[in-house]
Amino acid sequence: MTAIDHDFVQPPRSEGGTLDWLRTLPRKLAGVDKSDERTIPASPPIDATPLLLEELAPPSFSRSAGSDPETDGARPLSMGAMAQPLKPISLRRDSIYAAFNTAMPVTDRHGLTGRNAELEKLVESIVVQRKHAVIFGTRGSGKTSLARVFGDLADEAGCVALYGSANGETDFETLFRPFLAELPMSAAGKEKARALLSGSFDVPRLASLLVEDVRQRSILIIDEYDRVHSEAPRQDVAALMKLLTDLHSPVQLVLVGIASDIDGLIAAHPSLRRHIAPQRVNPIPTPELARLLLSCSDRASLSIDLEALDMLANAAMGSPYHARLFGMQAALIPEAAGRTRITPADVEAGLIAALEGWTDMSAITHGHLARALRDAPHNRRMIALAAVVASQSYAISQDLLVQAGAELFGPSDRLHGEAADALARLAPALAPTSGGQSWMFEDTLAPQFLLLMAKQPAPSTIAPNRTEEMRAMLKGVDGL
């Protein structure tokens, strides 16, 4: 699958790097030639003597040869005397980041846990039946990973899969122009494409090119399509899909985005709907998340207690992104302590670290959620239930909360009032869906973190009084 540059493709790595010295290490170990393996020499012992900033330090963690601590004489006391010796870089820590990788989507089908049914359906609908497709679901559910792995399968089936990404400023022309240089076209088609690249075009002109001049089955995958906010390009894309179907074009479109249904991404004409394969990306079942976490731990050369595994899989609430994030944070705890097993205590510490990291990135949303929990201690269970429902069904409503509450807590006349109160308190962090009858979290990664916040004990004491400390800081200001 080819990635089309919509200003999102990462630049290639340079030839040089800070770890180039690894490539120069000897390739023989214990007299056996292992030419295809890299050996890492043991780190030299760390000198316990504090590192002084005033002293020119040799390029190592120990003293330079020939120096004698007994004859060096007294050294001046400085801030450097309080500095701790540097720790060697942990290669296992790097392996944890690589194994639980939360920064990049999965590109290997073997790393795409719990999505075999979705992949088979996409291959059947798009490659075999030649339909267009819409892949939709919540953020963190694995839509991009599913689309990328499908693109590789389409390539293997003889198609040309091209991957691009939309943004908020995308119009119809800028959405499709980057694909034109990569499509397999006839010589005449390439001339037409060059003309379109240098000028403007509309739906009929692009459809004519894609119908008459493309010489191989091609699939255009447009990720983050939900970021196209203007209605005009959405209508143009729907019209293009209709024309490509009616004229038997060898080109198909796959739209990927956050939505509760296809109407959230595309205003499809009724006659077009039968030519579109909707693919909802549902939460991954907890046992599949557990297998994902076991696989990541294995690649990081770590083992994990069964209870710790259950804690991580349940906290992720069906999201592979959160499972990887929580697992990575939990794995870093034993790594820092020199252990190789993840325990329940490590998971608890890792979840706190993950919550702190999200708080730094989403301070406003965290503030809204923290205020809702603080101001409604009597209704924490319904607020927590809103997080669970949102993680499983994309959007929440009063009816959904009441229904879920009745199933979990038993029927009660109080449920309607509790659900209305929870939604009112969460309102600053919510946005209405297109229908206006339900709401979704503006930060779609928030539900898992809201549940973590709800499980923390409610604050019972007021922060210590710092009046005297603040008065001392203001000393010298007129009027004090």
Secondary structure, DSSP 4 states (H G I P E B T S, - for coil): -EEP-SS-SPPPPPS--TTGGGGGS--EETTEE-TT----PPPPPPP-SPPPTTS---SSSSPPTT--TTTS------GGGGPPPPPPPPHHHHHHHHHS--SS---SGGG-TT-HHHHHHHIIIIIIT--EEEEEE-TTSSHHHHHHHHHHHHHHTT-EEEEEE--TT--HHHHHHHHHTTS-B-HHHHHHHHHHHHS---HHHHHHHHHHTB-S-EEEEEE-GGG---HHHHHHHHHHHHHHHHTT-SEEEEEEEE-SSGGGT----HHHHTTEEEEEEPPPPHHHHHHHHHHHHHHTT-EE-HHHHHHHHHHHTT-HHHHHHHHHHHHHHHHHTT--EE-HHHHHHHHHHHHHHHHHH-HHHHHHHHHHHHH-GGGHHHHHHHHHHHHHHSSB-HHHHHHHHHHHH---TTHHHHHHHHHHHHGGGEEE-TTSSSEEESSTTHHHHHHHHHHSPPP-SPPPP-HHHHHHHTTTSTT-
